[in-house]
Amino acid sequence: MEVKESSTVTVNIEVDTICENYTCTNQSKARLRTIVTFFICNKSLINQFIRVNQHFASNVVLRNLIVKIPQILAFDTKRLIWRLDLKRRQAKYKENGVDIRVNR
């Protein structure tokens, strides 16, 4: 029981720290607290899910969450997401190609 209480206090402090940065209505704050609490309590599960299902990493909502609340994902998972994003952007430029004319 004691371990559970101390971990709950730690999670609440972390959630409070994250939620302080946002100004919104009370209803929105309650939703934000719920989402952040869920992500913090299930960090390792979410990180593993993203590593296994890499197509999920291309989700725009997930990328926005990472930018706004970087504490929810591990460094390796963030690196995976950004590398996939870079590959996607590079592939976009390779498809179109670039024509360059040089006079010598």
PyRosetta script that sets phi, psi and omega in degrees:
from pyrosetta import init, pose_from_sequence

init()
pose = pose_from_sequence("MEVKESSTVTVNIEVDTICENYTCTNQSKARLRTIVTFFICNKSLINQFIRVNQHFASNVVLRNLIVKIPQILAFDTKRLIWRLDLKRRQAKYKENGVDIRVNR")
pose.set_psi(1, -41.4)
pose.set_omega(1, -177.4)
pose.set_phi(2, -64.1)
pose.set_psi(2, -39.9)
pose.set_omega(2, 179.8)
pose.set_phi(3, -63.8)
pose.set_psi(3, -41.2)
pose.set_omega(3, 179.8)
pose.set_phi(4, -62.4)
pose.set_psi(4, -42.2)
pose.set_omega(4, -179.3)
pose.set_phi(5, -65.6)
pose.set_psi(5, -42.6)
pose.set_omega(5, -179.4)
pose.set_phi(6, -67.7)
pose.set_psi(6, -36.8)
pose.set_omega(6, 177.9)
pose.set_phi(7, -69.4)
pose.set_psi(7, -34.3)
pose.set_omega(7, 176.8)
pose.set_phi(8, -65.5)
pose.set_psi(8, -41.3)
pose.set_omega(8, 178.5)
pose.set_phi(9, -63.9)
pose.set_psi(9, -42.2)
pose.set_omega(9, 178.5)
pose.set_phi(10, -61.6)
pose.set_psi(10, -44.6)
pose.set_omega(10, 179.0)
pose.set_phi(11, -63.3)
pose.set_psi(11, -43.4)
pose.set_omega(11, -179.9)
pose.set_phi(12, -62.6)
pose.set_psi(12, -39.5)
pose.set_omega(12, 178.5)
pose.set_phi(13, -64.8)
pose.set_psi(13, -43.4)
pose.set_omega(13, 179.9)
pose.set_phi(14, -65.0)
pose.set_psi(14, -41.7)
pose.set_omega(14, 178.0)
pose.set_phi(15, -63.7)
pose.set_psi(15, -44.0)
pose.set_omega(15, 178.9)
pose.set_phi(16, -61.1)
pose.set_psi(16, -41.4)
pose.set_omega(16, 179.8)
pose.set_phi(17, -62.2)
pose.set_psi(17, -42.4)
pose.set_omega(17, -179.8)
pose.set_phi(18, -69.5)
pose.set_psi(18, -44.3)
pose.set_omega(18, -175.2)
pose.set_phi(19, -71.8)
pose.set_psi(19, -20.7)
pose.set_omega(19, 178.5)
pose.set_phi(20, -62.6)
pose.set_psi(20, -27.4)
pose.set_omega(20, -175.5)
pose.set_phi(21, -75.7)
pose.set_psi(21, -7.2)
pose.set_omega(21, -174.6)
pose.set_phi(22, -117.3)
pose.set_psi(22, 135.9)
pose.set_omega(22, 175.0)
pose.set_phi(23, -107.1)
pose.set_psi(23, 120.8)
pose.set_omega(23, 179.6)
pose.set_phi(24, -159.2)
pose.set_psi(24, 177.2)
pose.set_omega(24, -179.0)
pose.set_phi(25, -69.4)
pose.set_psi(25, 167.1)
pose.set_omega(25, -179.1)
pose.set_phi(26, -62.9)
pose.set_psi(26, -38.3)
pose.set_omega(26, 179.8)
pose.set_phi(27, -66.3)
pose.set_psi(27, -42.1)
pose.set_omega(27, 178.4)
pose.set_phi(28, -66.8)
pose.set_psi(28, -37.0)
pose.set_omega(28, 177.7)
pose.set_phi(29, -63.6)
pose.set_psi(29, -38.0)
pose.set_omega(29, 178.5)
pose.set_phi(30, -64.3)
pose.set_psi(30, -42.0)
pose.set_omega(30, 177.5)
pose.set_phi(31, -64.7)
pose.set_psi(31, -43.8)
pose.set_omega(31, 179.4)
pose.set_phi(32, -60.2)
pose.set_psi(32, -45.2)
pose.set_omega(32, 178.4)
pose.set_phi(33, -60.2)
pose.set_psi(33, -41.0)
pose.set_omega(33, -180.0)
pose.set_phi(34, -64.1)
pose.set_psi(34, -46.4)
pose.set_omega(34, -179.1)
pose.set_phi(35, -64.5)
pose.set_psi(35, -47.3)
pose.set_omega(35, -178.4)
pose.set_phi(36, -64.1)
pose.set_psi(36, -41.9)
pose.set_omega(36, 177.8)
pose.set_phi(37, -60.3)
pose.set_psi(37, -43.9)
pose.set_omega(37, 178.5)
pose.set_phi(38, -60.2)
pose.set_psi(38, -47.6)
pose.set_omega(38, -178.9)
pose.set_phi(39, -63.4)
pose.set_psi(39, -41.8)
pose.set_omega(39, -178.3)
pose.set_phi(40, -68.5)
pose.set_psi(40, -40.6)
pose.set_omega(40, -179.3)
pose.set_phi(41, -69.7)
pose.set_psi(41, -26.0)
pose.set_omega(41, -176.1)
pose.set_phi(42, -117.0)
pose.set_psi(42, 31.1)
pose.set_omega(42, -176.7)
pose.set_phi(43, -53.7)
pose.set_psi(43, -53.0)
pose.set_omega(43, -174.6)
pose.set_phi(44, -65.5)
pose.set_psi(44, -38.5)
pose.set_omega(44, 178.9)
pose.set_phi(45, -64.3)
pose.set_psi(45, -44.1)
pose.set_omega(45, 179.9)
pose.set_phi(46, -65.4)
pose.set_psi(46, -42.3)
pose.set_omega(46, 178.3)
pose.set_phi(47, -61.4)
pose.set_psi(47, -44.1)
pose.set_omega(47, 178.9)
pose.set_phi(48, -65.8)
pose.set_psi(48, -39.9)
pose.set_omega(48, 179.0)
pose.set_phi(49, -60.4)
pose.set_psi(49, -42.5)
pose.set_omega(49, -179.1)
pose.set_phi(50, -69.6)
pose.set_psi(50, -38.4)
pose.set_omega(50, 178.5)
pose.set_phi(51, -64.4)
pose.set_psi(51, -39.1)
pose.set_omega(51, -178.8)
pose.set_phi(52, -75.0)
pose.set_psi(52, -44.7)
pose.set_omega(52, -179.5)
pose.set_phi(53, -102.3)
pose.set_psi(53, 80.9)
pose.set_omega(53, -174.1)
pose.set_phi(54, -68.0)
pose.set_psi(54, -24.8)
pose.set_omega(54, 177.8)
pose.set_phi(55, -66.5)
pose.set_psi(55, -24.4)
pose.set_omega(55, 176.5)
pose.set_phi(56, -68.5)
pose.set_psi(56, -26.0)
pose.set_omega(56, -178.2)
pose.set_phi(57, -68.3)
pose.set_psi(57, -18.3)
pose.set_omega(57, 179.9)
pose.set_phi(58, -84.5)
pose.set_psi(58, 3.3)
pose.set_omega(58, -179.9)
pose.set_phi(59, -66.1)
pose.set_psi(59, 129.1)
pose.set_omega(59, -177.7)
pose.set_phi(60, -65.7)
pose.set_psi(60, -39.5)
pose.set_omega(60, -179.4)
pose.set_phi(61, -62.3)
pose.set_psi(61, -41.0)
pose.set_omega(61, 179.2)
pose.set_phi(62, -63.6)
pose.set_psi(62, -43.1)
pose.set_omega(62, 178.7)
pose.set_phi(63, -63.0)
pose.set_psi(63, -39.2)
pose.set_omega(63, 177.9)
pose.set_phi(64, -65.2)
pose.set_psi(64, -39.0)
pose.set_omega(64, 177.5)
pose.set_phi(65, -63.3)
pose.set_psi(65, -39.7)
pose.set_omega(65, -179.6)
pose.set_phi(66, -63.9)
pose.set_psi(66, -40.6)
pose.set_omega(66, -179.7)
pose.set_phi(67, -66.8)
pose.set_psi(67, -41.0)
pose.set_omega(67, -176.4)
pose.set_phi(68, -80.0)
pose.set_psi(68, -36.7)
pose.set_omega(68, -177.8)
pose.set_phi(69, -131.8)
pose.set_psi(69, 79.3)
pose.set_omega(69, -174.8)
pose.set_phi(70, -68.3)
pose.set_psi(70, -14.6)
pose.set_omega(70, -177.7)
pose.set_phi(71, -71.2)
pose.set_psi(71, -14.1)
pose.set_omega(71, -173.1)
pose.set_phi(72, -78.1)
pose.set_psi(72, -18.1)
pose.set_omega(72, -178.9)
pose.set_phi(73, -122.4)
pose.set_psi(73, 152.2)
pose.set_omega(73, 177.0)
pose.set_phi(74, -75.5)
pose.set_psi(74, 160.5)
pose.set_omega(74, -177.5)
pose.set_phi(75, -58.9)
pose.set_psi(75, -44.3)
pose.set_omega(75, -178.4)
pose.set_phi(76, -61.1)
pose.set_psi(76, -38.5)
pose.set_omega(76, 179.4)
pose.set_phi(77, -68.9)
pose.set_psi(77, -41.3)
pose.set_omega(77, 177.0)
pose.set_phi(78, -62.5)
pose.set_psi(78, -42.7)
pose.set_omega(78, 179.2)
pose.set_phi(79, -61.6)
pose.set_psi(79, -42.1)
pose.set_omega(79, 177.3)
pose.set_phi(80, -59.4)
pose.set_psi(80, -45.2)
pose.set_omega(80, -178.7)
pose.set_phi(81, -63.6)
pose.set_psi(81, -45.3)
pose.set_omega(81, -178.8)
pose.set_phi(82, -68.0)
pose.set_psi(82, -36.1)
pose.set_omega(82, 177.4)
pose.set_phi(83, -65.9)
pose.set_psi(83, -41.7)
pose.set_omega(83, 177.1)
pose.set_phi(84, -62.6)
pose.set_psi(84, -37.8)
pose.set_omega(84, 178.3)
pose.set_phi(85, -65.6)
pose.set_psi(85, -43.1)
pose.set_omega(85, 177.9)
pose.set_phi(86, -63.3)
pose.set_psi(86, -42.2)
pose.set_omega(86, 177.8)
pose.set_phi(87, -61.0)
pose.set_psi(87, -41.5)
pose.set_omega(87, 179.2)
pose.set_phi(88, -62.9)
pose.set_psi(88, -42.2)
pose.set_omega(88, -180.0)
pose.set_phi(89, -69.5)
pose.set_psi(89, -39.2)
pose.set_omega(89, 178.4)
pose.set_phi(90, -65.3)
pose.set_psi(90, -39.5)
pose.set_omega(90, 178.5)
pose.set_phi(91, -62.8)
pose.set_psi(91, -35.6)
pose.set_omega(91, 179.2)
pose.set_phi(92, -62.5)
pose.set_psi(92, -41.7)
pose.set_omega(92, -179.9)
pose.set_phi(93, -74.4)
pose.set_psi(93, -32.4)
pose.set_omega(93, 179.0)
pose.set_phi(94, -67.4)
pose.set_psi(94, -33.9)
pose.set_omega(94, 179.6)
pose.set_phi(95, -63.5)
pose.set_psi(95, -46.5)
pose.set_omega(95, -176.6)
pose.set_phi(96, -74.8)
pose.set_psi(96, -36.6)
pose.set_omega(96, -177.1)
pose.set_phi(97, 71.8)
pose.set_psi(97, 161.9)
pose.set_omega(97, 179.9)
pose.set_phi(98, -128.0)
pose.set_psi(98, 122.6)
pose.set_omega(98, 177.3)
pose.set_phi(99, -92.6)
pose.set_psi(99, 122.7)
pose.set_omega(99, 178.5)
pose.set_phi(100, -124.6)
pose.set_psi(100, 126.8)
pose.set_omega(100, 178.0)
pose.set_phi(101, -108.6)
pose.set_psi(101, 130.2)
pose.set_omega(101, -178.2)
pose.set_phi(102, -123.5)
pose.set_psi(102, 126.7)
pose.set_omega(102, 175.3)
pose.set_phi(103, -95.0)
pose.set_psi(103, 128.7)
pose.set_omega(103, -179.5)
pose.set_phi(104, -113.8)
pose.dump_pdb("model.pdb")
